[in-house]
Structure formats: C-alpha cells, structure tokens
Amino acid sequence: MMDELNYPELPNDLESFWMPFTSNKEYKSSPRLLARARDMHYMTPGGRKILDGTAGLWCCNAGHGRTRIIEAIKAQADRMDFAPTFQLGHPAAFELANRLADLAPGDLNHVFFTNSGSESADTALKIALAYHNVRGKGSKVRLIGRERGYHGVNFGGTSVGGIVKNRQFYGGLISGVDHIRHTHDREHQAWTKGQPEWGAHLADDLERLVALHDSSTIAAVIVEPVAGSTGVLVPPKGYLKRLREICDRHDILLIFDEVITGFGRLGASFASEYFDVIPDMVTTAKGLTNATVPMGAVLCSRKVHDAFMAGSSAGIELFHGYTYSGHPLAAAAGIATLDLYREEGLFERARDLAGYWQDALWSLEGGHHVIDLRNIGIMAGIELEPRPGQPTARATETFHKCFDDGVLIRVTGDTIALSPPLIAERSHVDQIFETIGSTLKTVA
C-alpha cells in the first residue's frame, strides 16, 4: 500500500530553509528527503522504505500515520480551529489535562500546557522560581542542571543544560545557574545491561553545591532520568532516589525532564513511575501527541500547584503562558494518542519487548569500532571509538550508510542513539541491529 502512494518530486530549491542542528552545506550537497510515513517506515520521494529506528526524533511512539489520531485532528479542526486559553477554555484541554493527571504517578495532577519540550523546560524553571517567591522564600533563585544534560534550546533550558556545543556560542545565558556532574563513568560502568551498579554516590555532588551556594539560594534541580540526547546515559541504581532525598532535605524542587522518557519509552507511563521516584514537576512533549501536532506539558505536584492558589493574591496566580497553550488541535491529538496507547497496550508491549531489544543490541558486543553499549527500556546507545583527530566523523558516516541501507538511526557525538516506535516487531529490531552491525564493518 505504501509503495502505491504518489511521491512528490525533489524540491527545486533547498536554499531558503535554514535547517536546525544540521550541517546545512553538507546536507544540501547530498539531501536525504523523507516524503511519506506509515507505521514503522518513512518513504523517500522515490518510494524507498526507511525503517524508523528513532521514532522520528524520540517522539512517534505509536508509529506513523495513525488513523485514529489523524481523524481526531480533522474532526477538531472542523469543529473549532482555535480557542484562546487566557481567561477562556475549551473542553478538549480540560479533558486532556484530566487524562494526564490520571496517567501520571504520585500527585502530579496539575497540568500546564506548552508547545514543545523546550518550552516545558523553561516553564518548569519559571514555576520553580515563582513557587518559592509565593512562599516567601524569594532568595531561592538558583537553578541547578547537570553536565551533559539536555533541556531544549530556549534560554532557560540551554542555561541548565550541559552539552557544550549547545552553550558555547551564546555568552553567559541566564545567571544563577550551576551544574552537578553527570552520571557516566565508562571506567566503572562500561558494558552494563540496564542500570549500572556503580554511581549512586554521584548524586551527592548536589551537596557540594549546597555547601557552596547554601540551600537558601537554590530553587530547583532539573535532570533527565535517562539522559537521551547526550548518548543514552542510564542512571546508576539508587541515584535518583538519593537525589530526591537531598532535594527534600534542603527544600529544593526536583524536576524530571521526561520529554524523551515519557509515554512508554521505558515500558511505563513515565520514568518516574519506572524508577519509583516522584519529582515535584515533570516536563513532557514529543510522545504526548505522537508528534502529530506540537505540544508539551508540565505536570506539577499538588504541593507546587496549591502554593500558588494559597500564596497569591486575588487574580492571576501565574503570569506565564503561550498563545497556543492547550491548542484545540493539539489537545484532540493528545486525547487520541492516549487512547491509542491504552487500547493497544503499547507501554506493556514495550516492556515485553525490552528483553529482546537488549539481546539484539548486545549482539554488537565486540563489533567493529564499538567501545560501549547502553540500554534501558526501548532505548539504546552504541558508543563508537572516535576516528583519530575527527570526532563524530565515524558516527556520521554510519548514519549516512545506514540511511542508504534502509534504516534511520540517530547519532550524537560518536554515539548511535536508538528509540524505535513502540509498535516495533522483533523483525524490525533484527533489521535495525543487523544493518548497524554490517554497516560498521564497512566504516573506516
């Protein structure tokens, strides 16, 4: 059926689109175009199938072209294309918020809608600062991120993020930010299946910053439960619980960035459920609408929400929001997506597939150029030995060759990062890792 579709021609002019996180000169000299998508595959303009090993960009958890979501968007567009949520509302936004509150673990039962993971990160940071302010603790203004962390590309998220290339061209960014050390140490953790045994003590680095800055100045700590964009860094056993305990001890809010790990990636609704550690806020996006319409959300605990309701004077409790917060089309897509996850048991499906996924990944142990493997849930990182004097070149060449061989992978630095749609069959898993293994044998 996919091969019968009519495909558009190659665009005549590629110049005007300044592409994000892309080597534009290289790409436009040899473009890799996607024209259609269905279930587990993209298709090129010429009709060639590309197996999606990355769920688009960590986001199409239910696969591509899902009719239920498409029809929900169409129906909502026909009924009402837009409604403001400043002093007004519409039913779909309230329904989706209620559904998310029911899905989330603990008391993360209040939802603030955004349009992306980047906006979710900045929203959570602003809420954290305002939370302490309305409690009469206005000195708690410092924000703590983590080295190698990724929290989007807005000013707040970039500031607390810890990926050097994302920060180095933008000056001082926002003030009052510091970072704890990252959790990855290949000397102690290499070749670990799932969570490393070594490293829970790395959470104690937060105590170092408390001693340096004093807890009376620290508002929040934001971390990814599993650091995705930096190369799939799995948290050591006990690390997140320890971080939670330190935050509780010093009245510091803990924010989990679950833009990647939310909605089934680990075989659970959220990583906070998987690890049994409940933060004060969770940032989401991507899988929330299966990436069909841009949308993000911040899930807030009752403690955080109620502080605003009790501590603010009459009127607006939080001076923050976006024109498209709770956009009707996005809300309709989100509701349909959650229905799809539940009815097809996709979170459970991911949990059941995780063992096979791990075994397939570890077939690459000892493979050409492979110096480490990491996995949890339906996520994997394959770390390659950098080409001498040419960091990232070997991984980039692997990306290009895998695409030519019909499999889409993602590379970050010299690590291949994988996160296929949760509808993946074992045959798709086999194809992903067999293609990567055979491709690495051809890469210098």
JONORUR-V854732 format. One record per pair of residues at least 4 apart in sequence whose ideal C-beta (glycine too) atoms are under 8 Angstrom apart, sorted by the first residue. I is the first residue (numbers start at 1). J is the second residue. D is the distance in Angstrom with one decimal. If there is no record, write none. Layout:
I	J	D
I	J	D
This chain:
1	5	7.8
1	38	7.7
2	36	6.8
2	38	5.1
2	41	6.6
2	43	5.9
2	49	7.0
3	43	8.0
3	47	5.6
3	49	7.9
5	36	5.5
5	43	7.2
5	47	7.5
7	35	4.9
7	36	6.7
7	43	6.9
7	44	7.5
7	45	4.7
7	46	6.6
7	47	5.6
8	35	5.7
8	45	5.8
9	45	6.5
10	31	7.4
10	33	6.6
10	45	5.8
11	33	7.9
14	28	4.7
14	31	6.2
15	28	7.3
18	24	6.7
19	24	5.4
19	27	6.4
22	27	5.4
23	27	6.0
24	28	5.9
25	29	6.6
26	30	7.1
27	31	6.0
27	32	7.3
32	44	7.9
32	400	7.8
32	403	5.7
33	44	6.1
33	45	5.5
34	42	4.5
34	43	7.2
34	44	6.6
34	50	7.1
35	42	8.0
35	43	5.8
35	44	6.1
35	45	4.5
36	42	7.1
36	43	4.2
37	41	6.9
37	42	4.9
37	43	7.0
37	52	7.5
37	60	7.9
37	64	3.6
37	65	5.7
38	43	7.6
38	63	8.0
38	64	5.5
38	65	4.3
39	63	4.7
39	64	6.0
39	65	6.7
39	421	7.8
39	423	6.6
40	51	6.1
40	52	5.9
40	63	5.9
40	64	7.6
40	420	7.3
40	421	6.0
40	423	6.5
40	424	6.3
40	425	7.8
40	428	5.5
41	49	4.8
41	50	6.3
41	51	5.9
41	52	6.3
41	64	7.4
42	49	7.6
42	50	4.3
42	52	5.8
42	64	7.3
42	408	6.4
43	47	5.9
43	48	6.7
43	49	5.9
43	50	7.0
44	48	4.5
44	50	6.7
48	406	7.1
49	406	6.2
50	403	6.6
50	406	5.7
50	407	6.9
50	408	5.1
51	406	6.0
51	407	4.9
51	408	6.7
51	428	6.1
51	431	5.7
51	432	6.6
51	435	7.9
52	56	6.7
52	60	7.1
52	63	8.0
52	64	7.1
52	408	5.2
52	420	6.3
52	421	6.3
53	402	8.0
53	407	5.5
53	408	5.4
53	409	5.0
53	410	7.7
53	418	5.2
53	419	7.7
53	420	5.2
53	432	4.7
54	58	6.7
54	408	5.7
54	409	6.4
54	410	4.5
54	417	7.3
54	418	6.6
54	419	5.6
54	420	7.0
55	59	5.9
55	60	4.6
55	61	5.8
55	287	7.9
55	419	5.2
55	420	5.8
55	421	4.8
55	422	7.8
56	60	4.1
56	64	7.6
56	291	5.5
57	286	7.5
57	291	7.6
57	410	7.4
58	228	6.3
58	259	7.6
58	260	4.7
58	265	7.5
58	286	5.7
58	287	7.9
58	419	5.1
59	285	7.7
59	286	3.6
59	287	5.9
59	290	7.3
59	291	3.8
60	64	5.6
60	287	7.9
60	290	5.7
60	291	5.1
60	421	5.6
61	263	5.4
61	264	5.5
61	265	7.0
61	286	7.7
61	287	4.1
61	290	6.2
61	341	7.5
61	346	6.8
61	421	6.0
61	422	5.1
62	66	5.4
62	69	7.6
62	287	8.0
62	290	4.8
62	337	6.4
62	340	5.1
62	341	6.6
62	344	7.4
62	346	6.1
62	421	6.6
62	422	6.7
62	423	6.4
63	421	4.2
63	422	7.8
63	423	4.4
64	421	7.4
65	70	7.1
66	70	6.7
66	290	6.5
66	292	8.0
66	340	6.1
67	71	6.0
68	72	6.5
68	336	5.1
68	339	6.7
68	340	5.5
69	73	6.5
69	289	7.5
69	290	5.8
69	292	5.3
69	333	5.5
69	336	4.5
69	337	5.7
69	340	6.7
70	74	6.4
70	292	7.3
71	75	6.1
71	336	7.7
72	76	6.4
72	332	4.6
72	333	6.2
72	335	6.7
72	336	3.7
73	77	6.2
73	292	6.4
73	293	6.4
73	329	5.4
73	332	5.8
73	333	5.3
73	336	7.7
74	78	6.4
75	79	6.2
75	332	7.0
76	80	6.8
76	92	6.7
76	328	5.3
76	329	5.3
76	331	7.6
76	332	3.6
77	81	5.5
77	329	5.9
79	328	7.9
80	90	6.8
80	328	5.5
81	328	7.0
81	329	7.3
82	327	6.9
82	328	6.3
83	88	6.5
83	89	7.5
83	90	4.3
83	328	5.6
84	88	5.2
84	323	7.4
85	89	5.8
85	90	7.5
85	93	6.1
85	113	7.5
85	321	7.3
85	325	5.2
85	326	4.6
86	321	6.4
89	93	6.1
89	94	6.4
89	326	7.7
90	94	7.8
90	326	7.5
90	328	5.6
90	331	7.6
91	95	6.0
92	96	6.2
92	326	7.8
92	328	5.6
92	331	3.7
92	332	5.4
92	335	6.5
93	97	6.4
93	113	6.7
93	326	3.4
93	328	7.5
93	331	4.9
94	98	6.4
95	99	6.3
95	331	7.3
95	335	6.0
96	100	6.3
96	111	7.7
96	326	7.5
96	331	4.7
96	334	4.6
96	335	5.3
96	338	7.7
97	101	6.3
97	110	7.9
97	111	4.0
97	113	7.5
97	326	7.7
98	102	6.5
99	103	6.3
99	334	7.8
99	335	6.5
99	338	5.3
100	104	6.1
100	111	5.1
100	297	6.4
100	299	6.4
100	334	7.9
100	338	7.8
101	108	7.3
101	109	4.0
101	110	7.0
101	111	6.3
101	299	7.6
103	269	5.1
103	270	8.0
103	338	6.9
104	108	4.0
104	109	6.8
104	269	6.9
104	270	6.4
104	272	8.0
104	282	6.9
104	299	5.1
105	269	7.0
105	270	6.3
105	272	5.5
105	273	4.2
105	278	5.8
106	272	7.3
106	278	3.6
106	301	7.0
107	278	7.7
107	301	5.3
107	302	4.4
107	303	7.5
108	272	7.7
108	278	7.0
108	279	7.9
108	281	7.6
108	282	5.8
108	299	4.2
108	300	6.7
108	301	5.6
109	299	7.8
109	301	7.7
109	302	6.2
109	305	7.9
110	299	7.3
110	300	4.5
110	301	7.7
110	302	7.1
110	304	7.5
110	305	4.0
111	297	5.3
111	298	7.2
111	299	5.8
111	300	7.4
112	123	6.0
112	127	7.2
112	297	6.7
112	298	4.5
112	300	6.6
112	318	7.9
112	320	8.0
112	325	7.4
113	295	6.8
113	296	7.2
113	297	5.3
113	322	7.8
113	325	4.4
113	326	4.2
113	327	7.9
113	330	7.8
113	331	7.8
114	119	3.7
114	120	4.8
114	123	5.4
114	285	7.3
114	295	7.4
114	296	3.8
114	297	6.4
114	298	6.7
114	322	6.2
114	325	6.6
115	119	5.3
115	294	5.1
115	295	6.2
115	296	5.9
115	322	5.9
115	324	5.2
115	325	7.6
115	327	7.6
115	330	7.7
116	120	6.9
116	152	6.9
116	285	5.4
116	294	5.8
116	295	7.9
116	296	5.0
117	121	6.5
117	151	7.7
117	152	5.0
117	257	7.5
117	259	3.5
117	283	6.5
117	284	7.5
117	285	3.8
117	286	6.4
117	296	5.5
118	122	6.7
118	151	7.6
118	152	2.8
118	153	5.2
118	154	4.5
118	157	5.4
118	296	8.0
119	123	5.9
119	152	7.4
119	154	6.6
119	285	8.0
119	296	5.6
119	322	6.6
120	124	6.3
120	152	7.5
120	257	7.9
120	259	6.7
120	283	3.8
120	284	6.3
120	285	5.6
120	296	3.9
120	297	6.5
120	298	5.3
121	125	6.5
121	151	4.0
121	152	4.7
121	154	6.9
121	156	6.3
121	157	3.7
121	160	7.5
121	222	7.0
121	257	6.3
121	259	7.9
121	283	5.4
122	126	6.4
122	152	7.4
122	154	4.6
122	155	7.2
122	156	4.0
122	157	5.7
123	127	6.3
123	283	7.6
123	298	5.0
123	320	6.5
124	128	6.4
124	220	7.7
124	222	6.9
124	255	5.0
124	281	4.8
124	283	5.2
124	298	4.9
125	129	6.7
125	143	5.8
125	156	4.5
125	157	7.7
125	160	6.9
125	220	6.8
125	222	7.0
125	255	7.7
126	130	6.2
126	156	7.3
126	320	5.6
127	131	5.9
127	281	6.7
127	298	6.7
127	300	6.7
127	304	6.6
127	318	7.0
127	320	7.5
128	132	7.1
128	143	7.2
128	219	4.8
128	220	3.7
128	253	4.8
128	255	6.8
128	281	7.3
129	133	6.5
129	140	7.9
129	141	6.2
129	143	7.7
129	219	5.4
129	220	7.9
130	134	6.3
130	308	7.3
130	318	6.2
130	320	7.8
131	135	6.6
131	219	7.7
131	253	6.6
131	304	5.5
131	307	5.5
131	308	7.2
132	137	4.3
132	138	6.6
132	140	4.0
132	141	7.7
132	219	5.4
133	137	7.3
133	138	4.9
134	307	5.6
134	308	5.8
134	311	3.4
134	312	5.7
135	307	5.7
135	311	5.9
136	311	7.8
137	216	7.7
137	251	7.6
139	216	5.4
139	217	5.8
140	216	6.6
140	217	6.2
140	218	6.1
140	219	4.5
140	251	7.5
140	252	7.9
141	176	5.5
141	217	6.5
141	219	5.8
142	176	4.8
142	177	7.2
142	178	6.6
142	213	5.7
142	217	4.8
142	218	4.7
142	219	6.1
143	156	7.6
143	159	7.2
143	160	5.4
143	174	7.8
143	176	6.4
143	177	5.1
143	178	8.0
143	219	6.0
143	220	5.8
143	222	7.1
144	160	7.2
144	177	7.4
144	178	5.5
144	179	6.8
144	180	6.3
144	206	6.9
144	209	6.1
144	218	6.3
144	220	7.0
144	221	4.4
144	222	7.3
144	252	7.7
145	149	5.1
145	151	6.9
145	159	7.3
145	160	3.1
145	161	6.0
145	162	5.7
145	177	6.6
145	178	7.8
145	179	5.0
145	180	7.8
145	221	7.8
145	222	5.7
145	223	7.6
146	162	5.6
146	179	5.8
146	180	5.2
146	181	7.4
146	182	5.8
146	183	7.8
146	221	8.0
146	222	7.8
146	223	5.0
146	224	7.9
146	227	7.7
147	162	4.0
147	179	5.2
147	180	7.2
147	181	5.5
147	182	4.1
148	162	5.0
148	163	6.3
148	182	4.1
148	184	7.1
148	227	5.9
148	230	4.2
148	231	7.9
148	233	6.7
149	160	6.8
149	161	5.2
149	162	4.4
149	163	7.3
149	179	7.6
149	182	7.5
149	222	7.4
149	223	6.3
149	224	6.1
149	227	6.3
149	230	7.3
149	257	7.6
150	161	5.4
150	162	7.9
150	163	5.7
150	166	7.3
150	224	6.9
150	227	7.1
150	228	7.1
150	229	3.9
150	230	6.1
150	257	7.8
151	156	7.7
151	157	3.7
151	158	7.6
151	160	5.6
151	161	4.9
151	222	6.1
151	224	7.7
151	257	5.3
151	283	7.6
152	157	3.7
152	158	7.4
152	161	7.6
152	259	7.6
153	157	6.4
153	158	5.8
153	166	6.9
154	158	6.6
155	159	6.2
155	173	6.0
155	174	5.7
156	160	6.6
156	174	6.2
157	161	5.8
158	166	5.9
158	167	6.1
158	170	6.5
158	173	5.8
159	167	7.9
159	173	4.0
159	174	4.4
159	177	4.7
160	177	5.8
160	179	7.6
160	222	5.4
161	166	5.8
161	167	6.7
162	167	7.8
162	179	5.3
162	182	6.9
162	230	7.9
163	167	6.9
163	229	7.1
163	230	5.9
164	168	5.8
167	173	6.8
173	177	7.2
178	209	5.5
178	212	7.7
178	213	6.9
180	202	7.9
180	203	7.9
180	205	4.3
180	206	5.3
180	208	7.8
180	209	6.5
180	221	7.4
181	202	6.2
181	205	4.9
182	202	8.0
182	227	7.1
182	230	7.7
182	233	6.7
183	199	5.7
183	202	5.4
183	227	7.3
183	233	5.8
183	235	5.7
183	236	6.0
183	239	6.1
184	189	6.6
184	227	7.8
184	231	7.9
184	233	4.5
185	189	5.5
185	198	7.3
185	199	6.5
186	190	4.6
186	371	7.9
186	372	5.9
186	383	7.9
188	196	7.2
188	198	4.2
188	199	6.9
189	196	4.0
189	198	5.9
189	199	6.5
189	236	7.4
190	371	7.7
190	372	4.9
191	365	7.0
191	372	6.5
191	373	6.4
192	196	4.6
192	197	7.7
192	234	7.3
192	374	6.9
193	358	5.9
193	362	6.9
193	375	6.6
194	234	6.8
194	358	7.6
194	375	6.8
194	376	5.7
195	234	5.5
195	235	6.4
195	236	6.2
195	237	4.7
195	376	6.9
196	234	6.6
196	236	4.6
196	237	7.0
197	236	7.1
197	237	5.9
198	236	6.1
199	235	7.8
199	236	3.0
199	239	6.0
200	236	5.1
200	237	6.2
200	238	3.6
200	239	4.9
200	242	5.5
201	242	7.7
202	236	6.8
202	239	6.2
203	239	5.1
203	240	7.7
203	242	3.8
203	243	4.3
203	246	6.4
204	208	7.4
204	242	7.1
204	246	7.4
205	209	7.1
206	210	6.4
206	221	6.4
206	243	6.5
206	246	4.9
206	247	7.5
206	252	8.0
207	211	6.4
207	246	6.2
208	212	6.4
209	213	5.8
209	218	7.1
210	214	6.9
210	215	5.0
210	218	6.6
210	246	7.7
210	250	5.6
213	217	5.0
213	218	6.0
214	218	7.7
215	250	3.7
215	251	6.5
215	252	6.6
218	250	6.8
218	252	5.2
219	252	7.1
219	253	6.5
220	252	6.3
220	253	4.1
220	254	7.2
220	255	5.6
220	280	7.8
221	243	6.9
221	247	6.0
221	252	5.9
221	253	7.4
221	254	5.6
221	255	6.9
222	255	4.1
222	256	7.9
222	257	6.1
222	283	8.0
223	227	7.9
223	243	7.0
223	254	8.0
223	255	7.6
223	256	6.7
223	257	6.8
224	228	6.3
224	256	7.3
224	257	4.6
224	258	7.7
224	260	7.0
224	261	7.1
225	235	6.3
225	240	6.2
225	256	5.4
225	257	7.9
225	258	6.6
225	261	5.4
225	271	3.7
225	272	6.9
225	274	7.8
225	275	6.1
225	277	7.8
226	232	6.8
226	233	6.9
226	234	5.8
226	235	6.5
226	260	7.2
226	261	5.4
226	266	7.4
226	271	6.3
226	376	6.0
226	377	8.0
226	379	6.5
227	231	7.4
227	232	7.3
227	233	4.0
228	232	6.1
228	260	4.0
228	261	7.3
228	379	7.0
228	417	6.8
228	419	7.5
229	260	7.5
229	412	5.9
229	417	7.6
230	412	6.3
230	413	7.6
231	374	7.7
231	381	5.0
231	383	6.7
231	412	5.3
231	413	6.2
231	415	3.7
231	417	6.3
232	374	5.1
232	375	7.5
232	376	7.7
232	379	5.3
232	380	6.3
232	381	3.1
232	415	7.1
232	417	5.4
232	418	8.0
233	374	7.0
233	381	7.5
234	374	5.6
234	375	7.5
234	376	4.8
235	239	4.6
235	240	5.5
235	275	7.3
238	242	5.8
239	243	6.4
240	244	6.4
240	275	5.1
240	277	4.4
241	245	6.5
241	275	7.7
241	276	7.8
241	277	5.5
242	246	6.5
243	247	6.4
243	254	6.6
243	277	7.8
244	248	6.4
244	254	5.8
244	277	5.2
244	278	7.7
244	279	7.3
245	249	6.4
246	250	6.5
246	252	7.6
247	252	4.3
247	253	6.9
247	254	4.3
247	280	7.9
253	280	4.4
253	281	6.8
253	304	7.1
254	279	4.3
254	280	5.4
254	281	7.9
255	279	5.9
255	280	6.7
255	281	4.6
255	282	7.5
255	283	6.7
256	270	7.8
256	271	6.7
256	272	5.6
256	277	8.0
256	279	4.3
256	281	7.4
256	282	5.0
256	283	7.3
257	283	4.9
258	262	3.9
258	270	5.3
258	271	5.6
258	272	7.0
258	282	5.0
258	283	6.4
258	284	5.6
259	283	6.0
259	284	6.1
259	285	4.8
259	286	5.4
259	296	7.3
260	265	6.3
260	286	6.7
260	379	7.9
260	419	7.3
261	265	5.1
261	266	5.8
261	270	6.8
261	271	3.8
261	274	7.8
261	377	7.8
262	269	7.4
262	270	5.1
262	271	7.3
262	282	7.2
262	284	4.6
262	286	7.3
262	287	5.9
262	288	7.3
263	269	7.0
263	270	7.7
263	284	7.5
263	286	7.5
263	287	3.3
263	288	6.5
263	337	7.9
263	341	6.7
263	347	7.8
264	268	7.3
264	269	7.2
264	287	6.9
264	341	6.3
264	346	5.4
264	347	4.1
264	350	5.0
264	378	8.0
264	422	5.2
265	271	7.7
265	287	7.3
265	350	7.1
265	377	5.4
265	378	6.1
265	379	6.1
265	419	6.5
265	422	7.8
266	271	5.5
266	274	4.4
266	350	7.4
266	376	6.3
266	377	3.4
266	378	7.6
266	379	7.4
267	274	7.0
267	347	6.0
267	348	7.3
267	350	4.4
267	351	3.0
267	352	7.8
267	354	5.7
267	377	5.2
267	378	7.3
268	273	4.4
268	274	4.1
268	347	6.2
268	351	7.3
269	273	5.3
269	347	6.3
270	274	7.2
270	282	6.2
271	275	5.8
272	276	8.0
272	277	5.8
272	278	5.6
272	279	5.9
272	282	6.2
274	377	7.3
278	301	7.6
279	301	7.8
280	300	7.4
280	301	4.9
280	303	6.7
280	304	5.6
281	298	5.7
281	299	6.6
281	300	5.3
281	301	6.9
281	304	6.4
282	298	7.2
282	299	4.3
283	296	7.1
283	297	7.8
283	298	5.5
283	299	8.0
284	288	5.4
284	296	6.1
284	297	4.9
284	298	7.5
284	299	6.7
285	294	7.8
285	295	6.7
285	296	3.5
285	297	7.3
286	291	6.1
287	291	7.4
287	337	7.5
288	295	5.4
288	296	6.8
288	297	6.2
288	334	5.5
288	337	6.9
289	293	5.1
289	294	7.6
289	295	4.8
289	330	5.8
289	333	4.0
289	334	4.9
289	337	5.4
290	333	7.1
290	337	4.6
290	340	7.4
292	333	4.7
292	337	7.6
293	327	7.1
293	329	5.1
293	330	4.2
293	333	4.5
294	324	8.0
294	330	6.8
295	327	6.9
295	330	3.8
295	331	7.6
295	333	7.2
295	334	6.1
300	304	4.5
300	305	5.0
301	305	7.0
302	306	5.6
303	307	6.6
304	308	7.6
305	309	6.6
306	310	5.9
307	311	5.3
308	312	5.4
308	317	4.3
308	318	5.9
309	317	6.4
312	316	7.8
312	317	4.3
312	318	7.8
321	325	5.1
324	330	7.3
326	330	7.4
326	331	5.7
327	331	6.6
328	332	6.3
329	333	6.4
330	334	6.2
331	335	6.5
332	336	6.4
333	337	6.1
334	338	6.4
335	339	6.5
336	340	6.4
337	341	6.5
338	342	6.4
339	343	5.9
340	344	5.9
340	346	7.2
341	346	4.8
341	347	6.3
344	349	7.1
344	423	7.5
345	349	5.6
346	350	6.4
346	422	4.4
346	423	6.8
347	351	6.7
347	422	7.4
348	352	6.3
349	353	6.2
349	422	5.9
349	423	7.4
350	354	6.6
350	377	6.4
350	378	4.9
350	422	4.6
351	377	7.8
353	357	5.5
353	378	6.3
353	422	7.9
353	424	6.7
353	426	7.6
353	429	7.3
354	358	6.3
354	377	5.6
354	378	6.2
355	359	6.5
356	360	6.3
356	426	5.7
356	429	6.2
357	361	6.4
357	375	6.9
357	378	5.6
357	380	7.0
357	429	5.8
358	362	6.2
358	375	5.2
359	363	7.0
360	429	4.9
360	430	6.4
360	432	7.5
360	433	4.5
361	373	5.8
361	375	5.2
361	380	4.8
361	382	7.3
361	418	7.9
361	433	6.3
362	373	6.1
362	375	7.9
363	433	6.0
363	437	7.0
364	370	5.4
364	373	6.4
364	382	6.3
364	433	6.4
364	436	6.8
364	437	5.6
364	440	7.8
365	370	7.1
365	373	6.2
366	370	7.2
367	437	5.7
367	440	5.8
368	440	4.6
368	441	5.2
368	443	7.4
369	384	4.7
369	385	5.3
369	394	6.3
369	440	5.5
369	443	6.6
370	382	6.1
370	383	7.2
370	384	6.4
370	385	7.8
370	440	7.0
371	383	5.4
371	384	6.7
371	385	4.8
372	381	7.6
372	382	7.9
372	383	4.0
373	380	7.3
373	381	7.2
373	382	6.0
373	383	7.4
374	380	6.8
374	381	4.1
374	383	7.4
375	379	6.5
375	380	4.6
375	381	7.4
378	419	6.4
378	420	6.6
378	422	6.5
378	424	7.4
379	417	7.7
379	418	7.0
379	419	5.2
380	416	7.9
380	417	7.4
380	418	4.3
380	419	7.7
381	415	5.1
381	416	7.1
381	417	5.6
381	418	7.7
382	415	6.6
382	416	4.1
382	418	7.4
382	436	6.8
383	414	6.5
383	415	4.8
384	394	5.3
384	395	5.5
384	398	7.2
384	414	4.7
384	415	7.0
384	416	7.0
384	440	7.7
385	394	7.4
385	414	7.3
386	390	7.2
386	391	4.8
386	392	7.4
386	393	7.8
386	394	6.5
386	414	4.7
387	391	7.5
387	393	4.8
387	394	4.5
387	444	7.5
390	394	7.4
391	413	7.1
391	414	6.4
392	396	5.7
392	411	7.4
392	413	5.8
392	414	5.9
393	397	6.3
394	398	6.5
394	414	6.2
394	443	6.0
394	444	7.8
395	399	6.5
395	411	4.0
395	412	8.0
395	413	6.9
395	414	4.7
395	415	6.7
395	416	6.3
396	400	6.7
396	411	6.1
397	401	6.3
397	443	5.3
397	444	7.9
398	402	6.1
398	409	7.3
398	411	6.9
398	416	6.6
398	436	7.3
398	439	5.7
398	440	6.3
398	443	5.5
399	403	6.5
399	409	5.8
399	410	7.5
399	411	4.8
399	416	7.7
400	404	6.5
401	405	6.2
401	439	4.7
401	442	6.6
401	443	6.8
402	407	4.7
402	408	7.3
402	409	5.0
402	435	5.7
402	436	6.3
402	439	5.2
403	407	7.2
403	408	6.2
403	409	7.9
405	435	5.3
405	438	7.7
405	439	6.2
406	431	7.9
406	435	7.0
407	431	6.5
407	432	5.7
407	435	4.3
407	436	7.2
409	416	5.4
409	417	7.6
409	418	6.3
409	432	7.6
409	436	6.7
410	416	7.2
410	417	4.7
410	418	7.2
410	419	7.7
411	415	6.8
411	416	5.6
411	417	7.0
412	417	5.5
416	436	6.6
418	432	6.6
420	424	4.5
420	428	6.5
420	429	7.5
420	432	6.7
424	428	4.4
424	429	6.0
425	429	7.4
426	430	6.3
427	431	6.5
428	432	6.5
429	433	6.7
430	434	5.7
431	435	6.0
432	436	6.5
433	437	6.1
434	438	6.2
435	439	6.0
436	440	6.3
437	441	7.2
438	442	7.3
439	443	6.5
